[in-house]
Amino acid sequence: MRNLYALLLVVLFLPSCLQDDIVRSYTYYRPVFKTTAAVRAEIRSSEPIELENPGKIYFKNGYVFLNELYRGVHIIDIRNIKQPRIVSFVKIPGCVDIAVRGNILYADMYTDLIALDISNPLDIKKTTIIEGVFPNRMPYSRDTGKIVADWIRVDTTVREKDYSSWLRSMDVGAIMLGGMRGNVSSSSNSNGVGGSMARFALSRDRLYTVGLSELQVFNTSVAEKPQFVSKQHIGWSIETIFPFDNYLFVGSNTGMYIFDATNKDNPVQKSRFEHARVCDPVISDGEYAYVTLRSGNMCAGFTNQLDVLYVKDVSNPILIRSYPMTNPHGLSKDGNTLFICEGADGLKVLDATEAGNIKTLNLLKGFHTYDVIALGGIALVSATDGLYLVDYTDPKNPSITSSIKIKN
């Protein structure tokens, strides 16, 4: 997961000679502080804004909910797949995870869980705030009682010899980058569909969330008034959670966990499959679990592969086969068609009819993919430069139907 508070190495360097000094160009984002009360008062629908830094995706009844990292959520109408359009934006500072049940959007706002009524995307309203349930997502604050409400982009150039003193003079909360990138749902309390990179998972009338080491349960039987139920320590370096039937598949840096959630409020670990220390999104179709392992960035190790495990006996997952990959991220499965986001390589489409003999059908290039949701002929793909709708009615010849690109 991309860390909000780390100073990231700049990708783009523009050196030039100026009196024997190297000059480098940087883009960074300076934090804007407000009181918690002021930030909460601004959580409401607003006019659409352009994409700048898209994150996780969620789908519900013809609408895509696309996280704008640490700033909020875009609500995108894709009922006309050839002309998707952003209809609204809800400002939620610190937001990185989302889920939708009925007409209610759940999102994290730093340490808090908030529920919003999205029946009318032009008039979104807060219904519930549960404070302090995500303690590891503390906002950076130099002033007591204030949190980061927004980020202002700043472009600058610095001489190499002055770099160290310039960096020390910056607000350490800044993020440095080489560049950034009708009714919403039915009235019933049905759950939407999330991507494989999610830390939020809806199953029946419960919301399950994972943090660095814990699994938490929230009762959403009254969708607009979620209630905290329980919390349990489940390991370390937890990354993702994926629900299937009464089971929860949890990915971590060191392995995959399977939990039995028959008792909705007290999921019980049934098994664990260990692997090399790498990032680990996971999905399942009930018979097999598909786990992508990748290296790079915050993911230690050097493994890039797809592991397929037989999980019919959840107490004893068995590795069927490992397939080499380039740098796999999110994944999704529709019938026998498997989709894997291969990062800079694009979107890989595979025939998974035989778990022990998965074959590549196509590799759709031209975008840097992050996560995917397959929806019966149309795949929603979150990429570094925007949201893509991919037609895979012919899996051997997928094509981009439409897209919404980032601002810059």
ZASE-298309 format. One record per residue (C-alpha): residue number from 1; residue in three letters; x, y, z. Coordinates in pm, 1 decimal, always signed. Example, Ala and Ser with C-alpha at 12.3 -4.5 7.8 and 13.67 -1.06 7.14 Angstrom:
2
ATOM   zafi   nuvex       east      north         up
ATOM      1     ALA    +1230.0     -450.0     +780.0
ATOM      2     SER    +1367.0     -106.0     +714.0
This chain:
408
ATOM   zafi   nuvex       east      north         up
ATOM      1     MET       +0.0       +0.0       +0.0
ATOM      2     ARG     +122.7     +343.6      -87.5
ATOM      3     ASN     +228.1     +526.2     +228.8
ATOM      4     LEU     +102.2     +880.8     +269.5
ATOM      5     TYR     +369.7     +997.9     +504.6
ATOM      6     ALA     +690.5     +861.6     +356.8
ATOM      7     LEU     +913.2    +1092.7     +156.4
ATOM      8     LEU     +927.8     +919.9     -176.2
ATOM      9     LEU    +1228.5     +927.1     -402.6
ATOM     10     VAL    +1169.5    +1148.8     -701.8
ATOM     11     VAL    +1126.0     +953.9    -1020.3
ATOM     12     LEU    +1183.7    +1237.5    -1262.5
ATOM     13     PHE    +1518.0    +1415.6    -1254.8
ATOM     14     LEU    +1589.5    +1699.1    -1494.9
ATOM     15     PRO    +1960.2    +1773.2    -1462.6
ATOM     16     SER    +2118.2    +2070.2    -1636.7
ATOM     17     CYS    +2446.0    +2258.1    -1613.2
ATOM     18     LEU    +2432.9    +2594.5    -1445.3
ATOM     19     GLN    +2770.0    +2726.2    -1333.5
ATOM     20     ASP    +2884.0    +2364.3    -1281.8
ATOM     21     ASP    +2581.4    +2293.8    -1053.7
ATOM     22     ILE    +2321.4    +2024.4    -1126.2
ATOM     23     VAL    +1965.7    +2155.2    -1104.8
ATOM     24     ARG    +1683.8    +1912.2    -1036.2
ATOM     25     SER    +1308.3    +1962.6    -1075.0
ATOM     26     TYR    +1073.1    +1830.3     -809.4
ATOM     27     THR     +699.7    +1809.2     -752.2
ATOM     28     TYR     +579.2    +1778.2     -396.1
ATOM     29     TYR     +251.0    +1819.3     -213.2
ATOM     30     ARG     +232.7    +2047.4      +88.4
ATOM     31     PRO      -25.2    +1961.7     +357.8
ATOM     32     VAL     -309.4    +2199.3     +450.3
ATOM     33     PHE     -418.3    +2172.5     +814.9
ATOM     34     LYS     -766.3    +2219.8     +959.8
ATOM     35     THR     -942.9    +2123.3    +1279.0
ATOM     36     THR    -1120.8    +1789.5    +1288.0
ATOM     37     ALA    -1455.0    +1968.9    +1322.6
ATOM     38     ALA    -1388.1    +2179.8    +1013.3
ATOM     39     VAL    -1284.9    +1874.5     +810.0
ATOM     40     ARG    -1596.4    +1680.5     +908.8
ATOM     41     ALA    -1817.5    +1975.4     +819.2
ATOM     42     GLU    -1680.8    +1963.2     +462.9
ATOM     43     ILE    -1761.3    +1594.1     +407.4
ATOM     44     ARG    -2037.3    +1628.0     +150.2
ATOM     45     SER    -2092.9    +1602.8     -223.2
ATOM     46     SER    -1935.8    +1862.2     -446.3
ATOM     47     GLU    -1891.8    +1931.6     -813.6
ATOM     48     PRO    -1688.1    +1669.3    -1002.7
ATOM     49     ILE    -1312.2    +1720.8    -1000.1
ATOM     50     GLU    -1055.8    +1572.8    -1234.3
ATOM     51     LEU     -866.0    +1258.6    -1143.9
ATOM     52     GLU     -514.8    +1318.3    -1014.3
ATOM     53     ASN     -408.2    +1016.3     -810.5
ATOM     54     PRO     -657.4     +727.4     -847.3
ATOM     55     GLY     -653.0     +442.6     -597.0
ATOM     56     LYS     -891.1     +159.9     -510.7
ATOM     57     ILE    -1217.4      +90.2     -690.4
ATOM     58     TYR    -1563.4      -32.7     -594.7
ATOM     59     PHE    -1869.0     -104.6     -809.2
ATOM     60     LYS    -2239.9      -86.9     -729.6
ATOM     61     ASN    -2541.7      -74.6     -964.2
ATOM     62     GLY    -2390.8     +102.7    -1263.7
ATOM     63     TYR    -2161.3     +331.2    -1064.0
ATOM     64     VAL    -1790.3     +316.9     -993.9
ATOM     65     PHE    -1654.6     +457.0     -670.0
ATOM     66     LEU    -1293.7     +550.5     -731.2
ATOM     67     ASN    -1071.1     +662.4     -447.2
ATOM     68     GLU     -872.4     +981.0     -500.9
ATOM     69     LEU     -585.9     +892.7     -272.4
ATOM     70     TYR     -604.5    +1068.6      +64.7
ATOM     71     ARG     -856.4    +1323.4      -67.3
ATOM     72     GLY    -1190.7    +1152.9     -121.9
ATOM     73     VAL    -1406.7     +952.2     -362.9
ATOM     74     HIS    -1515.0    +1009.5     -724.4
ATOM     75     ILE    -1863.3     +881.9     -811.1
ATOM     76     ILE    -1864.0     +774.8    -1175.7
ATOM     77     ASP    -2170.5     +679.9    -1380.4
ATOM     78     ILE    -2075.6     +397.6    -1620.8
ATOM     79     ARG    -2424.8     +292.2    -1727.4
ATOM     80     ASN    -2322.9     +410.0    -2072.4
ATOM     81     ILE    -1993.9     +223.4    -2093.1
ATOM     82     LYS    -1880.5     +426.7    -2392.2
ATOM     83     GLN    -1922.1     +755.1    -2209.5
ATOM     84     PRO    -1840.6     +721.0    -1840.5
ATOM     85     ARG    -1872.6    +1046.5    -1650.0
ATOM     86     ILE    -1784.0    +1171.6    -1305.8
ATOM     87     VAL    -2107.2    +1295.6    -1149.3
ATOM     88     SER    -1984.8    +1395.6     -805.6
ATOM     89     PHE    -1691.3    +1407.4     -567.2
ATOM     90     VAL    -1706.2    +1365.4     -192.1
ATOM     91     LYS    -1417.4    +1511.7       +1.4
ATOM     92     ILE    -1281.5    +1269.6     +263.2
ATOM     93     PRO     -928.4    +1359.8     +378.4
ATOM     94     GLY     -710.6    +1057.8     +449.2
ATOM     95     CYS     -935.0     +817.1     +258.2
ATOM     96     VAL     -776.5     +509.5     +100.9
ATOM     97     ASP    -1043.0     +237.6     +144.1
ATOM     98     ILE    -1411.2     +222.9      +50.6
ATOM     99     ALA    -1708.5      -15.2      +32.5
ATOM    100     VAL    -2076.3      +26.5      -58.3
ATOM    101     ARG    -2379.3     -147.0      +94.0
ATOM    102     GLY    -2720.9      -44.0      -32.6
ATOM    103     ASN    -2720.1     +335.7      -44.6
ATOM    104     ILE    -2439.4     +369.9     +209.3
ATOM    105     LEU    -2073.8     +436.3     +135.2
ATOM    106     TYR    -1820.8     +333.9     +400.0
ATOM    107     ALA    -1481.3     +502.0     +399.0
ATOM    108     ASP    -1186.8     +559.4     +626.0
ATOM    109     MET    -1098.8     +915.6     +723.0
ATOM    110     TYR     -760.4     +864.5     +882.7
ATOM    111     THR     -843.6     +690.5    +1212.5
ATOM    112     ASP    -1222.6     +706.5    +1174.0
ATOM    113     LEU    -1481.4     +501.0     +989.3
ATOM    114     ILE    -1752.6     +713.3     +829.9
ATOM    115     ALA    -2083.2     +615.2     +669.0
ATOM    116     LEU    -2244.7     +837.2     +406.0
ATOM    117     ASP    -2584.9     +827.9     +240.5
ATOM    118     ILE    -2518.8     +834.3     -134.9
ATOM    119     SER    -2878.0     +788.3     -253.3
ATOM    120     ASN    -2845.2    +1121.2     -427.9
ATOM    121     PRO    -2484.4    +1169.9     -544.4
ATOM    122     LEU    -2546.3    +1544.3     -562.7
ATOM    123     ASP    -2649.5    +1558.9     -199.0
ATOM    124     ILE    -2436.0    +1314.0       -3.4
ATOM    125     LYS    -2481.6    +1323.7     +373.9
ATOM    126     LYS    -2290.9    +1181.9     +671.1
ATOM    127     THR    -2488.6     +933.5     +879.5
ATOM    128     THR    -2234.6     +790.1    +1124.4
ATOM    129     ILE    -1875.5     +843.4    +1237.0
ATOM    130     ILE    -1697.5     +580.4    +1448.9
ATOM    131     GLU    -1384.4     +738.4    +1591.7
ATOM    132     GLY    -1040.7     +586.4    +1640.8
ATOM    133     VAL    -1097.5     +243.1    +1488.7
ATOM    134     PHE     -793.6     +266.0    +1256.2
ATOM    135     PRO     -516.3     +373.1    +1496.2
ATOM    136     ASN     -236.5     +298.0    +1249.6
ATOM    137     ARG     -367.8     +560.0    +1004.0
ATOM    138     MET     -285.9     +865.0    +1214.7
ATOM    139     PRO     -278.6    +1194.2    +1022.9
ATOM    140     TYR      +44.2    +1392.0    +1031.1
ATOM    141     SER       -5.7    +1690.9    +1257.1
ATOM    142     ARG     +228.2    +1946.9    +1397.8
ATOM    143     ASP      -53.3    +2137.8    +1568.2
ATOM    144     THR     -265.4    +1982.9    +1840.0
ATOM    145     GLY     -623.2    +1926.3    +1728.3
ATOM    146     LYS     -551.9    +1968.7    +1356.6
ATOM    147     ILE     -528.5    +1715.2    +1075.2
ATOM    148     VAL     -431.5    +1722.3     +710.2
ATOM    149     ALA     -737.0    +1839.9     +514.2
ATOM    150     ASP     -584.7    +1870.5     +166.4
ATOM    151     TRP     -264.0    +1890.4      -32.7
ATOM    152     ILE     -132.0    +2173.7     -249.0
ATOM    153     ARG      +88.0    +2088.7     -544.3
ATOM    154     VAL     +419.7    +2273.5     -558.7
ATOM    155     ASP     +667.9    +2254.1     -848.1
ATOM    156     THR    +1021.1    +2368.1     -776.4
ATOM    157     THR    +1384.0    +2337.3     -885.4
ATOM    158     VAL    +1677.5    +2297.9     -650.1
ATOM    159     ARG    +2050.8    +2303.5     -706.8
ATOM    160     GLU    +2218.4    +1978.1     -611.4
ATOM    161     LYS    +2448.8    +2143.9     -358.8
ATOM    162     ASP    +2147.7    +2305.1     -186.1
ATOM    163     TYR    +1930.0    +1992.6     -182.1
ATOM    164     SER    +2000.2    +1874.8     +173.7
ATOM    165     SER    +1931.9    +2212.3     +332.6
ATOM    166     TRP    +1619.6    +2257.9     +118.0
ATOM    167     LEU    +1483.9    +1918.9     +220.7
ATOM    168     ARG    +1540.7    +1994.9     +588.3
ATOM    169     SER    +1352.0    +2322.9     +550.9
ATOM    170     MET    +1043.5    +2152.4     +404.1
ATOM    171     ASP     +745.7    +2052.3     +611.1
ATOM    172     VAL     +820.7    +1682.4     +662.4
ATOM    173     GLY     +454.7    +1605.2     +602.0
ATOM    174     ALA     +497.4    +1688.6     +232.9
ATOM    175     ILE     +481.5    +1412.8      -25.0
ATOM    176     MET     +751.9    +1435.1     -291.8
ATOM    177     LEU     +679.6    +1280.9     -627.0
ATOM    178     GLY     +813.1    +1287.4     -976.5
ATOM    179     GLY     +458.3    +1366.1    -1091.8
ATOM    180     MET     +108.4    +1251.0     -985.1
ATOM    181     ARG     -133.2    +1107.5    -1158.9
ATOM    182     GLY    -2994.8     +939.2    -1070.3
ATOM    183     ASN    -2958.4     +705.5     -766.5
ATOM    184     VAL    -2626.6     +547.7     -703.8
ATOM    185     SER    -2763.3     +222.7     -569.8
ATOM    186     SER    -3080.9      +41.9     -494.4
ATOM    187     SER    -3267.6      +94.7     -171.6
ATOM    188     SER    -3202.5     -263.9      -60.4
ATOM    189     ASN    -2900.2     -348.7     +152.1
ATOM    190     SER    -2719.8     -545.8     -117.7
ATOM    191     ASN    -2341.6     -526.0     -128.2
ATOM    192     GLY    -2129.5     -392.6     -410.5
ATOM    193     VAL    -1813.2     -545.8     -557.6
ATOM    194     GLY    -1463.7     -445.5     -453.2
ATOM    195     GLY    -1121.5     -496.3     -603.9
ATOM    196     SER     -854.5     -736.6     -481.1
ATOM    197     MET     -638.4     -461.0     -329.2
ATOM    198     ALA     -909.0     -372.9      -76.0
ATOM    199     ARG     -873.6     -357.6     +301.9
ATOM    200     PHE    -1253.6     -335.2     +334.8
ATOM    201     ALA    -1475.6     -636.4     +260.3
ATOM    202     LEU    -1853.7     -668.3     +286.7
ATOM    203     SER    -2001.0    -1011.9     +350.4
ATOM    204     ARG    -2370.9    -1053.3     +430.6
ATOM    205     ASP    -2447.1     -776.6     +681.7
ATOM    206     ARG    -2095.6     -732.9     +816.6
ATOM    207     LEU    -1807.2     -507.2     +715.3
ATOM    208     TYR    -1464.4     -662.3     +771.4
ATOM    209     THR    -1154.2     -444.1     +769.6
ATOM    210     VAL     -786.6     -530.7     +802.3
ATOM    211     GLY     -503.6     -317.1     +933.1
ATOM    212     LEU     -135.1     -394.3     +968.4
ATOM    213     SER     -202.7     -675.4    +1213.6
ATOM    214     GLU     -572.2     -685.2    +1294.5
ATOM    215     LEU     -909.7     -794.0    +1161.2
ATOM    216     GLN    -1210.0     -585.6    +1268.7
ATOM    217     VAL    -1582.1     -655.0    +1242.1
ATOM    218     PHE    -1860.8     -397.1    +1203.5
ATOM    219     ASN    -2231.6     -476.0    +1210.3
ATOM    220     THR    -2399.5     -315.6     +906.0
ATOM    221     SER    -2744.1     -473.9     +939.3
ATOM    222     VAL    -2865.5     -114.4     +971.6
ATOM    223     ALA    -2646.9       +7.6     +688.0
ATOM    224     GLU    -2650.3     +377.8     +776.1
ATOM    225     LYS    -2552.3     +306.7    +1138.0
ATOM    226     PRO    -2256.6      +67.1    +1140.9
ATOM    227     GLN    -2150.7      -54.6    +1482.9
ATOM    228     PHE    -1810.1     -177.7    +1594.1
ATOM    229     VAL    -1831.3     -540.8    +1705.2
ATOM    230     SER    -1489.5     -696.1    +1759.4
ATOM    231     LYS    -1118.8     -687.6    +1685.8
ATOM    232     GLN     -858.8     -962.4    +1677.1
ATOM    233     HIS     -486.7     -980.1    +1609.6
ATOM    234     ILE     -423.4    -1204.8    +1308.7
ATOM    235     GLY      -56.4    -1159.9    +1217.9
ATOM    236     TRP     +172.2     -893.9    +1075.1
ATOM    237     SER     +206.0     -698.4     +750.9
ATOM    238     ILE     -157.4     -764.4     +655.9
ATOM    239     GLU     -246.9     -610.5     +319.4
ATOM    240     THR     -577.1     -720.6     +166.2
ATOM    241     ILE     -904.7     -902.3     +233.3
ATOM    242     PHE    -1139.4    -1080.0       -9.2
ATOM    243     PRO    -1478.4    -1234.9      +83.8
ATOM    244     PHE    -1626.6    -1548.6      -72.5
ATOM    245     ASP    -1936.6    -1715.8      +72.5
ATOM    246     ASN    -1870.5    -1750.3     +445.1
ATOM    247     TYR    -1493.6    -1725.5     +411.4
ATOM    248     LEU    -1244.7    -1441.2     +422.9
ATOM    249     PHE     -918.4    -1465.1     +229.9
ATOM    250     VAL     -655.3    -1236.2     +380.0
ATOM    251     GLY     -328.7    -1149.0     +207.9
ATOM    252     SER      -11.8    -1047.0     +391.5
ATOM    253     ASN     +353.5     -989.6     +310.4
ATOM    254     THR     +436.2    -1342.5     +422.6
ATOM    255     GLY     +132.6    -1554.0     +345.4
ATOM    256     MET     -237.7    -1606.7     +280.4
ATOM    257     TYR     -485.1    -1666.3     +564.6
ATOM    258     ILE     -828.8    -1826.6     +535.7
ATOM    259     PHE    -1093.0    -1738.0     +797.1
ATOM    260     ASP    -1427.9    -1905.3     +848.9
ATOM    261     ALA    -1686.0    -1629.7     +911.7
ATOM    262     THR    -1983.7    -1858.6     +969.7
ATOM    263     ASN    -1997.5    -1687.6    +1306.1
ATOM    264     LYS    -2018.1    -1341.3    +1152.8
ATOM    265     ASP    -1887.3    -1159.4    +1458.4
ATOM    266     ASN    -1601.6    -1394.5    +1536.2
ATOM    267     PRO    -1416.5    -1517.3    +1225.0
ATOM    268     VAL    -1193.7    -1817.4    +1299.5
ATOM    269     GLN     -864.8    -1881.7    +1123.0
ATOM    270     LYS     -874.4    -2216.3     +942.7
ATOM    271     SER     -535.5    -2218.9     +773.4
ATOM    272     ARG     -236.5    -2025.6     +649.5
ATOM    273     PHE      -24.0    -2067.1     +337.9
ATOM    274     GLU     +324.7    -1917.7     +368.8
ATOM    275     HIS     +524.8    -1766.6      +85.6
ATOM    276     ALA     +826.7    -1542.9      +28.5
ATOM    277     ARG     +813.0    -1192.0     +173.5
ATOM    278     VAL     +634.0     -997.9     -101.2
ATOM    279     CYS     +304.6     -814.3     -158.5
ATOM    280     ASP      +10.4    -1052.1     -174.9
ATOM    281     PRO     -339.3     -971.3     -310.1
ATOM    282     VAL     -566.5    -1277.6     -318.2
ATOM    283     ILE     -905.3    -1378.9     -463.2
ATOM    284     SER    -1097.5    -1706.6     -460.8
ATOM    285     ASP    -1377.2    -1877.5     -650.5
ATOM    286     GLY    -1442.4    -2124.3     -369.9
ATOM    287     GLU    -1242.8    -2409.1     -522.1
ATOM    288     TYR     -916.6    -2229.9     -591.0
ATOM    289     ALA     -740.0    -1926.6     -447.6
ATOM    290     TYR     -533.8    -1707.7     -680.4
ATOM    291     VAL     -249.6    -1518.4     -516.2
ATOM    292     THR      -27.1    -1264.8     -691.3
ATOM    293     LEU     +318.3    -1214.0     -542.4
ATOM    294     ARG     +521.3     -910.5     -639.1
ATOM    295     SER     +839.7     -732.9     -544.9
ATOM    296     GLY     +934.9     -366.3     -559.6
ATOM    297     ASN     +863.0      -47.9     -364.2
ATOM    298     MET     +744.5     -139.6      -11.4
ATOM    299     CYS     +719.9     -508.1     -106.5
ATOM    300     ALA    +1040.7     -679.3       -8.2
ATOM    301     GLY    +1179.3     -981.5     -191.3
ATOM    302     PHE    +1226.9    -1058.6     -558.2
ATOM    303     THR     +936.5    -1289.0     -638.9
ATOM    304     ASN     +688.8    -1205.5     -916.0
ATOM    305     GLN     +443.8    -1486.7     -977.0
ATOM    306     LEU      +89.4    -1617.6     -957.8
ATOM    307     ASP      +27.1    -1897.2     -707.6
ATOM    308     VAL     -281.5    -2114.1     -754.5
ATOM    309     LEU     -398.4    -2308.5     -449.1
ATOM    310     TYR     -667.3    -2572.5     -407.7
ATOM    311     VAL     -881.1    -2452.6     -116.6
ATOM    312     LYS    -1182.9    -2683.7     -121.5
ATOM    313     ASP    -1053.6    -2803.5     +214.1
ATOM    314     VAL    -1001.0    -2462.5     +376.1
ATOM    315     SER     -801.5    -2623.6     +656.3
ATOM    316     ASN     -538.5    -2749.5     +413.4
ATOM    317     PRO     -470.5    -2525.8     +110.3
ATOM    318     ILE     -255.4    -2704.5     -146.1
ATOM    319     LEU      -33.5    -2528.8     -398.7
ATOM    320     ILE     -128.1    -2647.8     -747.5
ATOM    321     ARG     +121.9    -2447.3     -949.9
ATOM    322     SER     +315.8    -2120.0     -962.7
ATOM    323     TYR     +323.6    -1912.4    -1280.1
ATOM    324     PRO     +595.4    -1652.5    -1350.5
ATOM    325     MET     +473.2    -1294.6    -1384.7
ATOM    326     THR     +635.6     -954.7    -1443.5
ATOM    327     ASN     +504.2     -743.3    -1154.5
ATOM    328     PRO     +146.8     -856.1    -1073.2
ATOM    329     HIS      -84.5     -633.6     -870.7
ATOM    330     GLY     -464.8     -671.1     -847.3
ATOM    331     LEU     -659.5     -955.4    -1004.0
ATOM    332     SER    -1016.8    -1064.8    -1077.6
ATOM    333     LYS    -1192.5    -1369.6    -1219.2
ATOM    334     ASP    -1509.7    -1410.4    -1425.7
ATOM    335     GLY    -1595.4    -1771.2    -1499.9
ATOM    336     ASN    -1282.8    -1925.2    -1647.6
ATOM    337     THR    -1129.1    -1591.4    -1743.3
ATOM    338     LEU     -865.6    -1454.5    -1507.6
ATOM    339     PHE     -737.2    -1096.0    -1515.8
ATOM    340     ILE     -407.9     -982.0    -1366.0
ATOM    341     CYS     -280.3     -625.7    -1348.5
ATOM    342     GLU      +82.0     -652.1    -1455.0
ATOM    343     GLY     +181.2     -298.5    -1357.2
ATOM    344     ALA     +365.5     -121.4    -1637.6
ATOM    345     ASP     +310.7     -419.6    -1868.9
ATOM    346     GLY      -67.2     -369.0    -1877.6
ATOM    347     LEU     -361.0     -605.0    -1823.3
ATOM    348     LYS     -305.4     -977.7    -1869.0
ATOM    349     VAL     -603.5    -1194.0    -1969.9
ATOM    350     LEU     -573.7    -1566.4    -1901.9
ATOM    351     ASP     -770.2    -1887.0    -1953.6
ATOM    352     ALA     -799.5    -2048.2    -1608.3
ATOM    353     THR    -1018.4    -2341.2    -1711.9
ATOM    354     GLU     -747.8    -2575.4    -1579.2
ATOM    355     ALA     -584.0    -2449.5    -1260.1
ATOM    356     GLY     -271.5    -2648.6    -1335.3
ATOM    357     ASN     -248.2    -2526.6    -1693.9
ATOM    358     ILE     -341.7    -2158.3    -1704.0
ATOM    359     LYS     -274.8    -2001.7    -2043.3
ATOM    360     THR     -226.1    -1639.4    -2144.2
ATOM    361     LEU     -486.6    -1526.0    -2396.7
ATOM    362     ASN     -375.9    -1166.0    -2439.3
ATOM    363     LEU     -176.3     -883.7    -2283.2
ATOM    364     LEU     -345.5     -547.3    -2325.5
ATOM    365     LYS      -71.9     -285.8    -2314.7
ATOM    366     GLY      -55.8      +91.4    -2299.7
ATOM    367     PHE     -142.1     +156.7    -1936.3
ATOM    368     HIS      +12.6      +98.4    -1591.8
ATOM    369     THR     -248.7     -115.1    -1417.2
ATOM    370     TYR     -319.0     -136.8    -1042.1
ATOM    371     ASP     -649.9     -317.7     -975.8
ATOM    372     VAL     -935.6     -474.0    -1173.6
ATOM    373     ILE    -1298.2     -580.7    -1129.9
ATOM    374     ALA    -1445.0     -813.1    -1395.7
ATOM    375     LEU    -1818.8     -765.6    -1450.9
ATOM    376     GLY    -1960.0    -1001.6    -1709.7
ATOM    377     GLY    -1794.8     -866.1    -2023.5
ATOM    378     ILE    -1661.1     -533.4    -1896.0
ATOM    379     ALA    -1353.6     -502.2    -1674.9
ATOM    380     LEU    -1301.1     -192.2    -1462.1
ATOM    381     VAL     -931.7     -117.4    -1443.4
ATOM    382     SER     -771.1     +131.4    -1207.0
ATOM    383     ALA     -443.0     +253.6    -1352.2
ATOM    384     THR     -188.9     +517.3    -1261.5
ATOM    385     ASP     -328.9     +745.5    -1532.3
ATOM    386     GLY     -700.0     +690.9    -1478.8
ATOM    387     LEU     -995.9     +453.3    -1498.0
ATOM    388     TYR    -1037.6     +221.3    -1798.0
ATOM    389     LEU    -1335.7      +17.0    -1915.1
ATOM    390     VAL    -1217.5     -291.4    -2104.2
ATOM    391     ASP    -1449.4     -503.5    -2321.2
ATOM    392     TYR    -1360.2     -874.4    -2286.9
ATOM    393     THR    -1664.7    -1033.6    -2446.2
ATOM    394     ASP    -1398.1    -1199.6    -2661.6
ATOM    395     PRO    -1123.9    -1271.9    -2401.5
ATOM    396     LYS     -870.3    -1337.6    -2674.1
ATOM    397     ASN     -923.3     -987.5    -2814.3
ATOM    398     PRO     -994.8     -746.2    -2527.6
ATOM    399     SER    -1019.6     -378.8    -2612.2
ATOM    400     ILE    -1045.6      -49.4    -2425.3
ATOM    401     THR    -1401.8      +77.1    -2462.2
ATOM    402     SER    -1355.4     +408.9    -2281.5
ATOM    403     SER    -1153.5     +580.4    -2010.2
ATOM    404     ILE    -1132.4     +877.0    -1778.3
ATOM    405     LYS     -779.0    +1009.6    -1763.0
ATOM    406     ILE     -599.7    +1195.0    -1486.5
ATOM    407     LYS     -559.9    +1572.8    -1492.0
ATOM    408     ASN     -187.5    +1577.1    -1572.0
